[in-house]
Amino acid sequence: MDIHFYPTYEVEQQWYSVKTLRGIWNIPPENWPEVVDLTDLQMQFQLHEAITLVRIPTRHPSKNFVFKSLVRDVKYLYHELKMLLSMEPHPNIISRPLYIVTKRCRFGGKEGVCGFILPYYPLGTLRDTLSHSRCGILPSISLRDQFRWARQVTHALIHINNSTPGFYPDLKPDNVLLSTHDGIRHATLIDLEQRGGWFSWSPPEVAYIEYEEYIATRVECKPVKAKCTALLRSLIPDWKPLTQTDKYCNSERGFSSAWLSLTQAEMEAAQVFMLGKLLWCIFESMGSINCGIGIEIFRELDWDHRFPEFRSTPMELRECIRSCTAGAPEWKGKHRNIMRSGTKLFSVERLGKEFPEGSAAETKEAARRWWREEVGSAKKFLESRVRSKESGIQDDAIGADVLLLARQRPGLVEVSELIGKAEASLLQG
């Protein structure tokens, strides 16, 4: 094929120099790593759009590292860099960057920060390990490993909540890396961009706001965009659409309006919700929850086993997971109505029939039904919260129900204690 390069100079225009970032952030000088130039990196493999496996021949000729960089939404890259440099280290959270990477811009000669270097974890993600174990590629995961990972991720969340970042909004097996020390596999939490997570992992009180944001920023119909924008601003007065070319501004807690609209207690409850789903994945040895209809349906293996069905989770932890995920629509029997068979998607009603190949229209209609219901619930939730905000009285509609269930979730410390109690009972009793 012919490949044509198209220059995007606006990316370089969004970059700041190290000197500028030092002036913006109040971070001790000793927390800042050395600087390397982009030309010093030697690419080995492109692991992800934002993640490149590299070597630095002039410093570490035979060692692999991860180079994280973004060509869009640079504000999230800088926010994560700030979080990593300012937060106190924790054994189960990715370390501070080993190097900051700069590149000389074509206009003006600015040395802009284009990314940073992190350690490379060759064992990969928790999702990889769980999925490969389920498929038989890797051995079955021991209960001792499962409890260790559950404890370590929970402790990492507690540390983040007690630190400057204040919350972690993107918990899923993809964002947990595994490494081996003395023959024992440990979990490490990554990705501190604080931009939010997948809809299927977010609790209703977050996902409903994100639905409306998506419509307000990406749907072409102007009247629909206007209505969603007005509703969002009724709940979040300073709400404004974010674009991929926004220049970075110093934000204390990221750029997710949905998360920042929550109180601190609500934020913790929302994180506990995601933790509950992660615990389900760990103890059911599942790399994904197989819920919702979105981009993840193309990235996950499709199983007949999906959240919240328990098959192998110890009885001592099942009630903990139920409590953590209070408010999940799956507990009320709502499951994705589209499934994958081979490389194609089918409505659940069509699967099992003799000739599913002609069901494209049915699949589309099933997706429409799903999203009509989801968006309808989101609208009712926001309207309910707006009425409560204006009157000072909790509305009896869907908003009250969602928040009431959220308040029934345990705290992170309580979850840690429940995990420890179950572990002691099963492994030490």
DAQUIMO-V489665 format. One record per backbone hydrogen bond with DSSP energy under -1.0 kcal/mol. NH is the residue of the N-H (numbers start at 1). CO is the residue of the C=O. E is the energy in kcal/mol with one decimal. If there is no record, write none. Layout:
nh: {NH	NH}
co: {CO	CO}
e: {E	E}
This chain:
nh: {11	13	14	21	22	23	24	25	27	31	32	36	38	40	41	42	44	45	47	48	52	53	54	55	59	60	63	65	66	67	68	69	73	76	78	79	80	81	82	83	84	85	86	87	93	94	98	100	101	102	103	105	112	112	113	114	115	116	117	118	124	126	127	129	130	131	132	133	134	135	137	138	146	147	148	149	150	151	152	153	154	155	156	157	158	159	160	161	162	163	166	175	176	177	178	179	181	184	186	188	189	190	201	202	206	207	208	210	211	212	213	214	215	216	217	218	219	225	226	227	228	229	230	231	232	233	234	235	236	239	246	260	261	262	267	268	269	270	271	272	273	274	275	276	277	278	279	280	281	282	283	284	286	297	298	299	300	307	309	317	321	322	323	324	325	326	328	331	332	333	334	339	341	344	346	348	351	353	359	363	364	365	366	367	368	369	370	371	372	373	374	375	376	377	378	379	380	381	382	383	384	385	386	387	388	389	390	391	392	401	402	403	404	405	406	407	409	415	416	417	418	419	420	421	422	423	424	425	426	427	428}
co: {8	9	10	17	18	19	20	21	25	28	29	100	102	37	38	55	53	53	51	51	67	45	65	42	56	56	60	54	118	52	116	50	244	73	74	75	76	77	78	79	80	81	82	83	90	189	117	34	115	36	112	110	103	110	16	101	101	68	99	66	121	176	173	125	126	127	128	129	130	131	132	132	142	143	144	145	146	147	148	149	150	151	152	153	154	155	156	157	158	160	160	172	173	188	124	186	184	181	179	177	92	175	198	198	203	203	204	206	207	208	209	210	211	212	213	214	215	221	222	223	224	225	226	227	228	229	230	231	232	236	243	256	257	259	263	264	265	266	267	268	269	270	271	272	273	274	275	276	277	278	279	280	281	294	295	296	296	289	306	314	317	318	319	320	321	323	325	328	329	330	329	346	344	341	339	337	347	350	356	359	360	361	362	363	364	365	366	367	368	369	370	371	372	373	374	375	376	377	378	379	380	381	382	383	384	385	386	387	388	397	398	399	400	401	402	403	406	411	412	413	414	415	416	417	418	419	420	421	422	423	424}
e: {-1.4	-1.6	-1.1	-2.3	-2.6	-1.7	-1.7	-2.7	-1.2	-1.9	-1.5	-2.8	-2.5	-2.1	-1.6	-2.9	-3.4	-1.7	-1.1	-2.2	-2.1	-3.5	-2.6	-2.0	-2.2	-3.6	-1.1	-2.8	-2.7	-3.0	-2.6	-2.1	-2.0	-1.7	-2.2	-2.0	-2.3	-2.2	-2.3	-2.4	-2.7	-2.1	-2.0	-2.1	-1.9	-2.7	-2.8	-2.5	-2.5	-2.3	-2.2	-3.3	-2.2	-1.1	-3.1	-2.2	-1.2	-1.7	-2.8	-2.9	-1.8	-3.1	-1.3	-1.9	-2.8	-2.7	-2.8	-2.0	-2.2	-2.1	-1.8	-1.7	-2.1	-2.4	-2.1	-2.7	-2.3	-2.6	-2.7	-2.5	-1.9	-2.7	-2.1	-2.2	-2.2	-2.2	-2.3	-2.5	-1.4	-1.4	-1.6	-2.0	-1.3	-3.1	-2.3	-1.9	-2.6	-1.8	-3.4	-2.5	-2.8	-2.4	-1.2	-1.4	-1.7	-2.9	-2.5	-2.1	-2.4	-1.5	-2.1	-2.5	-2.2	-2.6	-1.6	-2.3	-1.5	-2.4	-2.7	-2.1	-2.3	-2.6	-2.5	-2.2	-2.6	-2.4	-1.3	-1.2	-3.6	-2.5	-1.3	-2.5	-1.2	-1.6	-2.5	-2.1	-2.1	-2.2	-2.1	-2.3	-1.7	-1.5	-2.5	-2.5	-1.6	-2.2	-2.8	-1.9	-2.0	-2.6	-2.7	-1.8	-2.5	-1.6	-1.6	-1.1	-1.3	-1.8	-2.4	-2.1	-2.2	-2.3	-2.4	-2.5	-2.1	-1.3	-2.3	-1.7	-1.3	-1.7	-1.9	-2.8	-2.9	-1.6	-3.0	-2.4	-1.6	-2.1	-1.5	-2.5	-2.3	-2.3	-2.4	-2.1	-2.4	-2.5	-2.2	-2.5	-2.7	-1.9	-2.2	-2.9	-2.0	-2.2	-2.2	-2.5	-2.1	-2.3	-2.5	-2.5	-2.2	-2.2	-2.4	-2.3	-2.1	-2.3	-2.4	-2.3	-2.3	-1.5	-2.7	-2.2	-2.4	-2.1	-1.9	-2.0	-1.4	-2.3	-2.3	-2.1	-2.3	-2.5	-2.3	-2.4	-2.3	-2.6	-2.4	-2.0	-2.2	-2.9	-1.2}
